[in-house]
Amino acid sequence: MCDTVDMDGAMLWFNVEKGYGYIQSEDDERLYVDSSSFLPGHEPKPRCKGLPVTFERQAHDGEPRAVDVAYAGSPPEARRARLRHSRGGSSL
């Protein structure tokens, strides 16, 4: 049997290369999520940890999953890593 419940939470982490990650629900439940679980326009991005999401909790054979995942508000822009510049001269 499959039932769904609308929920809010935050991304714990998502590995874009492997295509899966986890969401922490507002009830402190950890739910599995994969690339196909995101709504169009809300695809997972690198560095999405902590971003608020809405989703449906789906229990299938007792295994909690997040489906129809969307970022709360508007989808995030891709974040770029900051480059760190070393100070001082080079040593030879």
CNS distance restraints for C-alpha pairs under 8 A (distance, minus, plus):
assign (resid   1 and name CA) (resid  59 and name CA) 7.95 0.50 0.50
assign (resid   1 and name CA) (resid  60 and name CA) 6.37 0.50 0.50
assign (resid   1 and name CA) (resid  61 and name CA) 6.91 0.50 0.50
assign (resid   2 and name CA) (resid  58 and name CA) 6.63 0.50 0.50
assign (resid   2 and name CA) (resid  59 and name CA) 5.72 0.50 0.50
assign (resid   2 and name CA) (resid  60 and name CA) 5.14 0.50 0.50
assign (resid   2 and name CA) (resid  61 and name CA) 7.65 0.50 0.50
assign (resid   3 and name CA) (resid  58 and name CA) 5.70 0.50 0.50
assign (resid   3 and name CA) (resid  59 and name CA) 5.89 0.50 0.50
assign (resid   3 and name CA) (resid  60 and name CA) 7.51 0.50 0.50
assign (resid   4 and name CA) (resid  56 and name CA) 5.83 0.50 0.50
assign (resid   4 and name CA) (resid  57 and name CA) 5.26 0.50 0.50
assign (resid   4 and name CA) (resid  58 and name CA) 4.56 0.50 0.50
assign (resid   4 and name CA) (resid  59 and name CA) 6.86 0.50 0.50
assign (resid   5 and name CA) (resid  56 and name CA) 5.22 0.50 0.50
assign (resid   5 and name CA) (resid  57 and name CA) 5.06 0.50 0.50
assign (resid   5 and name CA) (resid  58 and name CA) 6.79 0.50 0.50
assign (resid   6 and name CA) (resid  54 and name CA) 7.50 0.50 0.50
assign (resid   6 and name CA) (resid  55 and name CA) 5.93 0.50 0.50
assign (resid   6 and name CA) (resid  56 and name CA) 4.41 0.50 0.50
assign (resid   6 and name CA) (resid  57 and name CA) 6.33 0.50 0.50
assign (resid   7 and name CA) (resid  25 and name CA) 7.08 0.50 0.50
assign (resid   7 and name CA) (resid  26 and name CA) 7.51 0.50 0.50
assign (resid   7 and name CA) (resid  54 and name CA) 5.83 0.50 0.50
assign (resid   7 and name CA) (resid  55 and name CA) 5.47 0.50 0.50
assign (resid   7 and name CA) (resid  56 and name CA) 5.78 0.50 0.50
assign (resid   7 and name CA) (resid  57 and name CA) 6.71 0.50 0.50
assign (resid   8 and name CA) (resid  25 and name CA) 6.04 0.50 0.50
assign (resid   8 and name CA) (resid  26 and name CA) 5.91 0.50 0.50
assign (resid   8 and name CA) (resid  52 and name CA) 7.43 0.50 0.50
assign (resid   8 and name CA) (resid  53 and name CA) 5.88 0.50 0.50
assign (resid   8 and name CA) (resid  54 and name CA) 4.47 0.50 0.50
assign (resid   8 and name CA) (resid  55 and name CA) 6.30 0.50 0.50
assign (resid   9 and name CA) (resid  23 and name CA) 6.66 0.50 0.50
assign (resid   9 and name CA) (resid  24 and name CA) 5.53 0.50 0.50
assign (resid   9 and name CA) (resid  25 and name CA) 4.11 0.50 0.50
assign (resid   9 and name CA) (resid  26 and name CA) 4.96 0.50 0.50
assign (resid   9 and name CA) (resid  52 and name CA) 5.76 0.50 0.50
assign (resid   9 and name CA) (resid  53 and name CA) 5.37 0.50 0.50
assign (resid   9 and name CA) (resid  54 and name CA) 6.29 0.50 0.50
assign (resid   9 and name CA) (resid  55 and name CA) 7.88 0.50 0.50
assign (resid  10 and name CA) (resid  23 and name CA) 5.69 0.50 0.50
assign (resid  10 and name CA) (resid  24 and name CA) 5.42 0.50 0.50
assign (resid  10 and name CA) (resid  25 and name CA) 6.53 0.50 0.50
assign (resid  10 and name CA) (resid  26 and name CA) 7.84 0.50 0.50
assign (resid  10 and name CA) (resid  49 and name CA) 7.54 0.50 0.50
assign (resid  10 and name CA) (resid  50 and name CA) 5.29 0.50 0.50
assign (resid  10 and name CA) (resid  51 and name CA) 5.33 0.50 0.50
assign (resid  10 and name CA) (resid  52 and name CA) 4.28 0.50 0.50
assign (resid  10 and name CA) (resid  53 and name CA) 5.36 0.50 0.50
assign (resid  11 and name CA) (resid  22 and name CA) 6.41 0.50 0.50
assign (resid  11 and name CA) (resid  23 and name CA) 4.50 0.50 0.50
assign (resid  11 and name CA) (resid  24 and name CA) 6.26 0.50 0.50
assign (resid  11 and name CA) (resid  48 and name CA) 6.44 0.50 0.50
assign (resid  11 and name CA) (resid  49 and name CA) 5.12 0.50 0.50
assign (resid  11 and name CA) (resid  50 and name CA) 5.09 0.50 0.50
assign (resid  11 and name CA) (resid  51 and name CA) 5.52 0.50 0.50
assign (resid  11 and name CA) (resid  52 and name CA) 6.55 0.50 0.50
assign (resid  11 and name CA) (resid  53 and name CA) 6.88 0.50 0.50
assign (resid  12 and name CA) (resid  21 and name CA) 7.44 0.50 0.50
assign (resid  12 and name CA) (resid  22 and name CA) 5.46 0.50 0.50
assign (resid  12 and name CA) (resid  23 and name CA) 5.10 0.50 0.50
assign (resid  12 and name CA) (resid  24 and name CA) 5.99 0.50 0.50
assign (resid  12 and name CA) (resid  48 and name CA) 7.99 0.50 0.50
assign (resid  12 and name CA) (resid  49 and name CA) 5.20 0.50 0.50
assign (resid  12 and name CA) (resid  50 and name CA) 6.04 0.50 0.50
assign (resid  13 and name CA) (resid  21 and name CA) 5.44 0.50 0.50
assign (resid  13 and name CA) (resid  22 and name CA) 5.73 0.50 0.50
assign (resid  13 and name CA) (resid  23 and name CA) 7.18 0.50 0.50
assign (resid  13 and name CA) (resid  47 and name CA) 7.72 0.50 0.50
assign (resid  13 and name CA) (resid  48 and name CA) 6.63 0.50 0.50
assign (resid  13 and name CA) (resid  49 and name CA) 5.04 0.50 0.50
assign (resid  13 and name CA) (resid  50 and name CA) 7.87 0.50 0.50
assign (resid  14 and name CA) (resid  19 and name CA) 7.39 0.50 0.50
assign (resid  14 and name CA) (resid  20 and name CA) 5.72 0.50 0.50
assign (resid  14 and name CA) (resid  21 and name CA) 4.00 0.50 0.50
assign (resid  14 and name CA) (resid  22 and name CA) 6.50 0.50 0.50
assign (resid  14 and name CA) (resid  44 and name CA) 7.13 0.50 0.50
assign (resid  14 and name CA) (resid  45 and name CA) 7.70 0.50 0.50
assign (resid  14 and name CA) (resid  46 and name CA) 7.03 0.50 0.50
assign (resid  14 and name CA) (resid  47 and name CA) 7.85 0.50 0.50
assign (resid  14 and name CA) (resid  48 and name CA) 7.06 0.50 0.50
assign (resid  14 and name CA) (resid  49 and name CA) 7.49 0.50 0.50
assign (resid  15 and name CA) (resid  19 and name CA) 5.79 0.50 0.50
assign (resid  15 and name CA) (resid  20 and name CA) 5.69 0.50 0.50
assign (resid  15 and name CA) (resid  21 and name CA) 5.97 0.50 0.50
assign (resid  15 and name CA) (resid  46 and name CA) 7.16 0.50 0.50
assign (resid  16 and name CA) (resid  20 and name CA) 6.89 0.50 0.50
assign (resid  16 and name CA) (resid  35 and name CA) 7.94 0.50 0.50
assign (resid  16 and name CA) (resid  44 and name CA) 6.89 0.50 0.50
assign (resid  16 and name CA) (resid  45 and name CA) 6.78 0.50 0.50
assign (resid  16 and name CA) (resid  46 and name CA) 6.35 0.50 0.50
assign (resid  19 and name CA) (resid  34 and name CA) 5.62 0.50 0.50
assign (resid  19 and name CA) (resid  35 and name CA) 5.21 0.50 0.50
assign (resid  20 and name CA) (resid  32 and name CA) 7.43 0.50 0.50
assign (resid  20 and name CA) (resid  33 and name CA) 5.69 0.50 0.50
assign (resid  20 and name CA) (resid  34 and name CA) 4.10 0.50 0.50
assign (resid  20 and name CA) (resid  35 and name CA) 6.09 0.50 0.50
assign (resid  21 and name CA) (resid  32 and name CA) 6.08 0.50 0.50
assign (resid  21 and name CA) (resid  33 and name CA) 5.38 0.50 0.50
assign (resid  21 and name CA) (resid  34 and name CA) 6.28 0.50 0.50
assign (resid  22 and name CA) (resid  30 and name CA) 6.42 0.50 0.50
assign (resid  22 and name CA) (resid  31 and name CA) 5.42 0.50 0.50
assign (resid  22 and name CA) (resid  32 and name CA) 4.69 0.50 0.50
assign (resid  22 and name CA) (resid  33 and name CA) 5.49 0.50 0.50
assign (resid  23 and name CA) (resid  30 and name CA) 5.71 0.50 0.50
assign (resid  23 and name CA) (resid  31 and name CA) 5.18 0.50 0.50
assign (resid  23 and name CA) (resid  32 and name CA) 6.58 0.50 0.50
assign (resid  23 and name CA) (resid  33 and name CA) 6.94 0.50 0.50
assign (resid  23 and name CA) (resid  66 and name CA) 7.52 0.50 0.50
assign (resid  24 and name CA) (resid  28 and name CA) 5.84 0.50 0.50
assign (resid  24 and name CA) (resid  29 and name CA) 5.63 0.50 0.50
assign (resid  24 and name CA) (resid  30 and name CA) 4.70 0.50 0.50
assign (resid  24 and name CA) (resid  31 and name CA) 6.42 0.50 0.50
assign (resid  25 and name CA) (resid  29 and name CA) 5.12 0.50 0.50
assign (resid  25 and name CA) (resid  30 and name CA) 6.39 0.50 0.50
assign (resid  25 and name CA) (resid  31 and name CA) 7.37 0.50 0.50
assign (resid  31 and name CA) (resid  57 and name CA) 7.91 0.50 0.50
assign (resid  31 and name CA) (resid  64 and name CA) 5.67 0.50 0.50
assign (resid  31 and name CA) (resid  65 and name CA) 5.06 0.50 0.50
assign (resid  31 and name CA) (resid  66 and name CA) 5.90 0.50 0.50
assign (resid  32 and name CA) (resid  64 and name CA) 6.85 0.50 0.50
assign (resid  32 and name CA) (resid  65 and name CA) 4.88 0.50 0.50
assign (resid  32 and name CA) (resid  66 and name CA) 6.15 0.50 0.50
assign (resid  33 and name CA) (resid  37 and name CA) 6.23 0.50 0.50
assign (resid  33 and name CA) (resid  65 and name CA) 6.05 0.50 0.50
assign (resid  33 and name CA) (resid  66 and name CA) 5.32 0.50 0.50
assign (resid  33 and name CA) (resid  67 and name CA) 7.06 0.50 0.50
assign (resid  34 and name CA) (resid  38 and name CA) 7.67 0.50 0.50
assign (resid  35 and name CA) (resid  43 and name CA) 7.14 0.50 0.50
assign (resid  35 and name CA) (resid  44 and name CA) 6.86 0.50 0.50
assign (resid  37 and name CA) (resid  66 and name CA) 6.82 0.50 0.50
assign (resid  37 and name CA) (resid  67 and name CA) 4.60 0.50 0.50
assign (resid  37 and name CA) (resid  68 and name CA) 5.49 0.50 0.50
assign (resid  37 and name CA) (resid  69 and name CA) 6.00 0.50 0.50
assign (resid  38 and name CA) (resid  42 and name CA) 5.96 0.50 0.50
assign (resid  38 and name CA) (resid  43 and name CA) 5.60 0.50 0.50
assign (resid  38 and name CA) (resid  44 and name CA) 7.23 0.50 0.50
assign (resid  38 and name CA) (resid  67 and name CA) 6.70 0.50 0.50
assign (resid  38 and name CA) (resid  68 and name CA) 5.36 0.50 0.50
assign (resid  38 and name CA) (resid  69 and name CA) 4.49 0.50 0.50
assign (resid  38 and name CA) (resid  70 and name CA) 6.21 0.50 0.50
assign (resid  39 and name CA) (resid  43 and name CA) 6.81 0.50 0.50
assign (resid  39 and name CA) (resid  68 and name CA) 5.39 0.50 0.50
assign (resid  39 and name CA) (resid  69 and name CA) 5.78 0.50 0.50
assign (resid  39 and name CA) (resid  70 and name CA) 5.91 0.50 0.50
assign (resid  41 and name CA) (resid  75 and name CA) 6.96 0.50 0.50
assign (resid  42 and name CA) (resid  69 and name CA) 7.46 0.50 0.50
assign (resid  42 and name CA) (resid  70 and name CA) 5.42 0.50 0.50
assign (resid  42 and name CA) (resid  71 and name CA) 6.26 0.50 0.50
assign (resid  42 and name CA) (resid  75 and name CA) 5.53 0.50 0.50
assign (resid  44 and name CA) (resid  48 and name CA) 7.36 0.50 0.50
assign (resid  45 and name CA) (resid  76 and name CA) 7.99 0.50 0.50
assign (resid  45 and name CA) (resid  78 and name CA) 6.48 0.50 0.50
assign (resid  46 and name CA) (resid  78 and name CA) 7.39 0.50 0.50
assign (resid  46 and name CA) (resid  79 and name CA) 7.58 0.50 0.50
assign (resid  47 and name CA) (resid  79 and name CA) 6.98 0.50 0.50
assign (resid  51 and name CA) (resid  71 and name CA) 7.21 0.50 0.50
assign (resid  52 and name CA) (resid  71 and name CA) 6.01 0.50 0.50
assign (resid  52 and name CA) (resid  72 and name CA) 5.49 0.50 0.50
assign (resid  53 and name CA) (resid  69 and name CA) 6.66 0.50 0.50
assign (resid  53 and name CA) (resid  70 and name CA) 5.53 0.50 0.50
assign (resid  53 and name CA) (resid  71 and name CA) 4.26 0.50 0.50
assign (resid  53 and name CA) (resid  72 and name CA) 4.86 0.50 0.50
assign (resid  54 and name CA) (resid  69 and name CA) 5.79 0.50 0.50
assign (resid  54 and name CA) (resid  70 and name CA) 5.39 0.50 0.50
assign (resid  54 and name CA) (resid  71 and name CA) 6.24 0.50 0.50
assign (resid  54 and name CA) (resid  72 and name CA) 6.01 0.50 0.50
assign (resid  55 and name CA) (resid  66 and name CA) 6.02 0.50 0.50
assign (resid  55 and name CA) (resid  67 and name CA) 5.86 0.50 0.50
assign (resid  55 and name CA) (resid  68 and name CA) 5.36 0.50 0.50
assign (resid  55 and name CA) (resid  69 and name CA) 4.33 0.50 0.50
assign (resid  55 and name CA) (resid  70 and name CA) 6.35 0.50 0.50
assign (resid  56 and name CA) (resid  66 and name CA) 5.65 0.50 0.50
assign (resid  56 and name CA) (resid  67 and name CA) 5.24 0.50 0.50
assign (resid  56 and name CA) (resid  68 and name CA) 5.98 0.50 0.50
assign (resid  56 and name CA) (resid  69 and name CA) 7.02 0.50 0.50
assign (resid  57 and name CA) (resid  64 and name CA) 6.66 0.50 0.50
assign (resid  57 and name CA) (resid  65 and name CA) 5.81 0.50 0.50
assign (resid  57 and name CA) (resid  66 and name CA) 4.88 0.50 0.50
assign (resid  57 and name CA) (resid  67 and name CA) 6.46 0.50 0.50
assign (resid  58 and name CA) (resid  64 and name CA) 5.81 0.50 0.50
assign (resid  58 and name CA) (resid  65 and name CA) 5.22 0.50 0.50
assign (resid  58 and name CA) (resid  66 and name CA) 6.08 0.50 0.50
assign (resid  58 and name CA) (resid  67 and name CA) 6.76 0.50 0.50
assign (resid  59 and name CA) (resid  63 and name CA) 5.49 0.50 0.50
assign (resid  59 and name CA) (resid  64 and name CA) 4.70 0.50 0.50
assign (resid  59 and name CA) (resid  65 and name CA) 6.34 0.50 0.50
assign (resid  60 and name CA) (resid  64 and name CA) 6.79 0.50 0.50
assign (resid  60 and name CA) (resid  65 and name CA) 7.83 0.50 0.50
assign (resid  70 and name CA) (resid  75 and name CA) 7.58 0.50 0.50
assign (resid  71 and name CA) (resid  75 and name CA) 5.44 0.50 0.50
assign (resid  71 and name CA) (resid  76 and name CA) 7.44 0.50 0.50
